[in-house]
Amino acid sequence: MKQVLCCLLALLFTPTILAADMPLNMTSGVTEISNKVFSLHMTILYICCAIGLVVFGVMIYSIINHRRSKGAVAANFHESTKVEIAWTIVPFVILILMAIPATKTLIAMEDPSNADLTIKITGSQWKWHYSYFDQDISYYSLLATPREQIEGKEDKGEHYLLEVDKPLVLPVNRKIRFLMTSEDVIHSWWVPAFAVKKDANPGFINEAWTRIDKPGIYRGQCAELCGKDHGFMPIVVQVLSEADFDNWIVEQEAQANAAAAEAQAALSKTLSKDELMAQGEQVYMARCAACHQPNGAGLPGVFPSLIGSPIIKGPVADHLSVVLHGRSGTAMQAFAQQLTATEIAAVVTYERNAWGNDSGDMVQAADVNQASSGAQSGTDAGTNAETAQPTPPPAATTTESTEPASSNDDAKAVVLDDLSMDELMAKGEQVYLGHCAACHQATGMGLPGAFPALKGSAIATGPVDNHIDIVLHGKPGTAMQAFASQLTPQELAAVITFERNAWGNNTGDMVQATDVNQAGQ
């Protein structure tokens, strides 16, 4: 009997003692919260093992000692009040004992207050976009696994499908608040080492937080089935010491300034067709092949083929417009904020000349800049557009210019026309849903405790100048970004007019592009 008891105790405690070292067990992670989650997990495991020992012990004892061969006779009783009370109270007490530590852990996981750093994480098919509030740094993070490995032409690497071109960079020992949303479908940002797993829903903001104790590289994945390339949406986080992180911030600002200068210089350069095709192929394979396939054939019924398509064979201006601004109601994203003018010129040139399309068209960065600024030109894309006023590319981090617009700035002249109230409201609603609704909600009600409501707010119903100022320059110390470099004066005027007259605000105010332009000078 003693041997049987020892064996049962060994079966009970051996798995739990060794659980922390088991490859299939949850890991303890590198944050205070992840350690609490691991401790909770192990506590529940111990309770479950104890319950299992008692239940199966009683079953085995009963089977052995009350078997028919020993002459056992079944008792004839039912409706025992004591038994009913016992098996009601005992499970209730066990559940309470489990609920207390679980509740404490859940409350700690949902407390993003007093954060030292706020980062907005936006999911889209199939990439992550990271924006550092107060640092004016933002970039996209894409899968970096070579396509040859994905197609089985090369051996899989150590971090197959778990490597990106630009990781999220975070510091140790600082509380980091995450604001998560999506541009298209539901995604889920999951890094097991941080015990952070939160859905990114289009039109909504979810919050999470972490404080990391140990520098290193930590990997995760999108944990929500988000489309055909769901498995190609990894997360890589590089955690640096506080001093190294501060140095990284300085380096990013310097790189952004250098990239802006380089991109602006590129507007006056004319690349050869071979140069455009080589760079365009690289951009296409990294950004477009997931949907349209490496051979341009697309996926019938899901993603259109680019071989001989009306967009490819049609006017270059229409092709540029689709790449720059996307196509609403479809999976085609806007790449104006994701690629430089040179990269867009190269990929459009590549698409128009690859896979037998052979249009002969060549698009230069100046043409892309002219198309993105809204300038009206009588020349075909591909011709020299030196008369267009160069502006920093959308993907680069820029500072707002305080210089007055020059008299030959055709792009500014076009967007400063006055619009009617109906035109402002229609355009403003489009801009609001595209840039503002993720935080302030489509109904203007915001998210209590995170993003203020615009319905009846002091900003939306107060002086127009204050409203224009906060949209142009943002609000330091909050999640309100500066939109001066993201939207045109006409778009800014329209969205301000919309906010001041939607949801019952009805101020009657009309803001024109000239008002915004004057306020920004």
BELJOZI-V982812 format. One record per pair of residues at least 4 apart in sequence whose ideal C-beta (glycine too) atoms are under 8 Angstrom apart, sorted by the first residue. I is the first residue (numbers start at 0). J is the second residue. Records with the same first field share a line. If there is no record, write none. Layout:
I=J  J
//
This chain:
0=4
1=5
2=6
3=7
4=8
5=9
6=10
7=11  52  56
8=12
9=13
10=14  52
11=15  48  49  51  52
12=16  48
13=17
14=18  48
15=41  44  45  48
17=21
18=24  41  44
19=24  27  41
20=24
25=36  37  40  191
26=33  37  191  192
27=33  34  37
28=32  33  34  36  37  191  192  193  194
29=33  192  193  211  212  213  215  217  238
30=34  192  193  194  209  210  211  212
31=35  210  212
32=36  104  107  108  193  194  195  209  210
33=37  191  192  193  194
34=38
35=39  103  104  107  194
36=40  104  108  194
37=41
38=42  100
39=43  100  101  104
40=44
41=45
42=46  97  100
43=47  97  101
44=48
45=49
46=50  93  96  97
47=51
48=52
49=53
50=54  93
51=55
52=56
53=57
54=58
55=59
56=60
57=61
58=62
59=63
60=64
61=65
62=66
64=69  71
65=69  71
66=71
67=71
78=83
79=83
80=84
81=85
82=86
83=87
84=88
85=89
86=90
87=91
88=92
89=93
90=94
91=95
92=96
93=97
94=98
95=99
97=101
98=102
99=103
100=104
101=105
102=106
103=107
104=108
105=109
106=110
108=194  207
109=206
110=208
111=176  177  206  207  208
113=174
114=174  175  176  208
115=173  174  175
116=131  132  133  169  170  173  174  175  176
117=131  132  133  175  176  177  178  478
118=129  130  131  132  167  169  175  176  177  178
119=129  130  132  177  178  179  180  478
120=127  128  129  167  177  178  179  180  188  199
121=127  128  130  179  180  181  182  199  437
122=126  127  128  179  180  181  182  183  186  188  199  221  225  232
123=127  128  181  182  183  186  332
124=183  184  225  226  228  290  330  332
125=142  221  225  226  228  229  231  232  289
126=139  140  141  142  232
127=139  140  167  188  232  234
128=137  138  139  140  182
129=137  138  139  140  167
130=136  137  480
131=135  136  137
132=478  480
133=475  476
134=248  251  252
135=252  396
136=248  251  252  255  396
137=396
138=165
139=165  337
140=163  164  165  166  167  234  235
141=163  164  165  285  286
142=160  162  163  164  231  232  233
143=162  163  164
144=148  149  156  158  159  160  161  162  231
145=149  153  156
146=150  284  288  293
147=152  153
148=152  153  154  155  156  159
149=160  231
155=159
156=162
158=162  218
160=230  231  233
161=218  220  233  235
162=233  235
163=233  234  235
164=285
166=216  235  236  237
167=234  235  236  237
168=236  237  238  239  244  247
169=173  175  209  211  236  237  238  239  244
170=175  211  238  239  240  241  243  244  245
171=211  212  213  214  238  239  240  241  244
172=210  211  212  241
173=210  241
174=208  209  210
175=208  209  210  211
176=206  207  208
177=188  195  197  206  207  208  209
178=204  205  206  449  478
179=188  197  198  199  204  205  206  207
180=199  200  201  202  203  204  205  437
181=185  186  199  200  201
182=201  332
183=201  330  332
184=201  225  226
185=198  199  200  201  223  225
186=198  199  221  223  225  232
187=196  197  198  199  221  222  223
188=195  196  197  199  207  219  221  222  234
189=195  196  197  219  220  221  222  234
190=195  196  217  218  219  234  236
191=196  219
192=217  219
193=209  211  217  236
194=209
195=207  208  209
196=222
197=205  206  207
198=205  223
199=205  223
200=205
201=437
202=436  437  440  441
203=437  440  446
204=437  438  446  449  450
206=449
211=238
213=238
214=238  239  240  243
215=238
216=235  236  237  238
217=235  236  238
218=233  234  235  236
219=233  234  235  236
220=230  232  233  234
221=225  229  232  233  234
223=229
224=229
225=229  232
226=330
227=298  301
228=232  289
231=289
239=243  244  247
240=244
241=245
242=246
243=247
244=248
245=249
246=250
247=251
248=252
249=253
250=254
251=255
252=256  396
253=257
254=258
255=259  395  396
256=260  396
257=261
258=262  339  394  395  396
259=263  391  392  395  396  397
260=264
261=265
262=266  339  340  341  364  391  392  394  395
263=389  390  391  392
264=268
265=339  340  341  364
266=340  364  365  368  387  389
267=365  385  389
268=341  363  364
269=363  383
270=274  275  278  341  344  345  363
271=275
272=276  348  352  361
273=277
274=278  345
275=279  344  345  348  349  361  362
276=280  345  348  349  352  353
277=281
278=282  341  342  345  349
279=283  345  346  347  348  349  350  353
280=284  349  353
281=285
282=286  287  338  342  345  346  349
283=287  288  346  349  350  353
284=288  293
286=334  337  338  346
287=291  346  350
288=292  293
290=297  298  301  302  330
291=295  296  297  302  303  304  305
292=296  297  298  302
294=306  354
295=304  305  306  350  353  354
296=304  305  306  354
297=301  302  303  304  305
298=302
299=304
301=330
302=330
303=308
304=308
305=310  311  350  354  356
306=311  354  355  356
307=311  312  355  356
308=312
309=313
310=317  318  321
311=318  350  351  356  358
312=356  358
313=317  318
314=318  379  380
315=319  347  351  360  362  366  379  380  381
316=320  370  379  380
317=321
318=322  347  350  351  380
319=323  343  347  362  366  367  370  380
320=324  370
321=325  326  331
322=334  343  346  347
323=333  334  335  343  367  370  371
324=333  335
325=329  331  332  333  334
326=331
332=337
333=337
334=338  343
335=343  371  393
336=393  394  485
337=394
338=342  343  346  394
339=343  364  392  394  395
340=344  364  365  367  368  371  392
341=345  364  367
342=346
343=347  362  364  367
344=348  362  363  364  366  367
345=349  362
346=350
347=351  362  367
348=352  360  361  362
349=353
350=356
351=356  358  360  362
352=356  357  358  359  360
360=380  381
361=381
362=366  367  380  381
363=367  381  383  384
364=368
365=369  383  384  385  387  389
366=370  380  381  382  384
367=371
368=372  384  387  389  390  392
369=374  376  384  387  410
370=374  380
371=393
372=387  388  390  410
373=410  413  414  487
374=387  409  410  413
375=409  413
376=384  387
378=382  383  384
386=407  409
387=409  410
388=405  407  408  409  410  411
390=410
391=395  397  484
393=485
397=484
398=484
399=471  472  481  483  484  519
401=519  520
403=520
404=408  411  516
408=412
409=413
410=414
411=415  488  516
414=487  488  489  512
415=488  489  511  512  513  516
416=489  512
417=511  512  513
418=422  423  426  489  492  493  511
419=423
420=424  496  500  509
421=425
422=426  493
423=427  492  493  496  497  509  510
424=428  493  496  497  500  501
425=429
426=430  489  490  493  497
427=431  493  494  495  496  497  498  501
428=432  497  501
429=433
430=434  435  486  490  493  494  497
431=435  436  494  497  498  501
432=436  441
434=482  485  486  494
435=439  494  498
436=440  441
438=445  446  449  450  478
439=443  444  445  450  451  452  453
440=444  445  446  450
442=454  502
443=452  453  454  459  498  501  502
444=452  454
445=449  450  451  452  453
446=450
449=478
450=478
451=456
452=456
453=458  459  498  502  504
454=459  502  503  504
455=459  460  502  503  504
456=460
457=461
458=465  466  469
459=466  498  499  504  506
460=499  504  506
461=465  466
462=466
463=467  495  499  508  510  514
464=468  518
465=469
466=470  495  498  499  510
467=471  491  495  510  514  515  518
468=472  518
469=473  474  479
470=482  491  494  495
471=481  482  483  491  515  518  519
472=481  483
473=477  479  480  481  482
474=479
480=485
481=485
482=486  491
483=491  519
486=490  491  494
487=491  512
488=492  512  513  515  516  519
489=493  512  515
490=494
491=495  512  515
492=496  510  511  512  514  515
493=497  510
494=498
495=499  510  515
496=500  508  509  510
497=501
498=504
499=504  506  508  510
500=504  505  506  507  508
510=514  515
511=515
512=516
513=517
514=518
515=519
516=520
//
